[in-house]
C-alpha cells in the first residue's frame, strides 16, 4: 500500500522507455603542438595574451654537426673594480666556451662628474658659504651615488638641504665648463650653461607642491569652483574682445574693394541721369563689410577650424549680395581660367589669392552689366526715342485722343441706344437674346370723350 492507495488515486504505469533528448555532439578539440597536456587542461584551450615562444622555434632542431653542452664556468664583470670572479652556467657549442665581456656589464651606467684642481678652485670656485673640504666631500658623494641627492644629503656630514647641495654642485660644474672653454659661445648650448639651476624657484616649487598635497577634499572642491569661474570669466572677456577687435586684413581688404567698387559705380552714373540702375549691379559695401566682420567674429569664436571652412565662409560672405546666376558665372569664369573651385593646397597665401580672384571676377561681371546698360541707354538716345517710364503717357496715345472726333450716338424713342443693341446682338457666345422691353401704348380715347 502506498500513498495512491490511501488517497484512492488510480495507479498509472510509467513508460518503460523514456525518450532522451538528442544533444549535439561536441567536436573534439585537438591539442595544438608545442603545449603540454597539463598546460592545455589548465588553460582550457584559450590562447595566452602574449605569445611566449613561436611554434616554429619549438619544432626547430639544432644542426646535427653542433654539440651543445652547459658548463659551470667562471666570469668577471668589467663594471666592478675589485676583479671579483663569480661562476654561472654557460652554453658551450662544440666544446668552445663563449668569449667577451659579461653580457650585463653594458647596463652599468655612471655619471661623469667634473673634476677640478686646487688652482681652479682658488681662481673660480671660492664661495664664503662653502669650504674646500665640504666641496670635495660633495663631489665625492655625487660620484659615488650617481647624483642621488636624497642619499647624498643623508650621508653628508654637515646639515645641508638638498637644494643647497644641488646649487653648489651645479654652480661649480657650470663655472668649470665656462672657464675651460675657449669662448663662452662654445658651451652656450650645454644644459648646465643654458638652463642654470635656480634654487629659489626649486624651493618655491616644493612649497607649492606640499601645499597642494596637504589640501583637504573641501579645499580641493573650492579651488575647482574658483578655477571654473575664472575660466568662464576669461572666456566671456575673450568673446567680448573678439567682437570689439578691429577687422582682420582680409576684412579690411574686402572693405577697400567695396569702397573702390562704389567709387567706380559713382563715376559711371551721372548725377543728371534720372535712370535707376538695376539692383544687381549696385553692391552695397556696408553689407559686405558687415557680413565679413560677422564671419570673422564667428571664426574667432571657434578658435580651432579648418582653413578650407574659413575660405568657404569668406566666399559666401563676399558673394552674399550677388544672385545665384552671378555666382554660377563666377564659378564658370574660374573653370575657364583653369582654377579649381576649391584650392588643392589651402595655405594661407593660396586662400587669400583665391578669395581675391573671386572678388575681381565679381567686380568684372558687375562692370559688364553696367556697360551693357549704358550701351542700351546710349542707343535709345541716338534713336531719339524716350524710355518708357511708369506713369508717363505715350505720345501716340495722346495724338490719337486729339484727332478723334465726337460722333453723337443715335437714341431710340424707346430709351435704348441703337449701337449698344447692335453690339449685344453681334456679341459672341450669346445663344439667345434678352427680350426687348414692350412698347408703351397710348390709351385710346372713348367715343364719350369725343
Secondary structure as UniProt FT lines:
FT   HELIX           3..7
FT   TURN            33..34
FT   HELIX           37..43
FT   TURN            44..45
FT   HELIX           55..59
FT   TURN            64..65
FT   STRAND          68..76
FT   TURN            78..79
FT   STRAND          85..93
FT   TURN            94..95
FT   TURN            103..104
FT   HELIX           105..107
FT   HELIX           118..124
FT   TURN            128..129
FT   HELIX           132..145
FT   TURN            146..147
FT   HELIX           149..155
FT   HELIX           162..180
FT   HELIX           184..187
FT   TURN            188..189
FT   HELIX           191..194
FT   HELIX           199..213
FT   HELIX           217..244
FT   HELIX           249..268
FT   TURN            271..272
FT   TURN            279..281
FT   HELIX           285..302
FT   HELIX           307..318
FT   HELIX           324..336
FT   TURN            337..338
FT   HELIX           348..382
FT   TURN            383..384
FT   TURN            390..391
FT   HELIX           395..403
FT   TURN            413..414
FT   HELIX           418..426
FT   TURN            428..429
FT   TURN            447..449
//
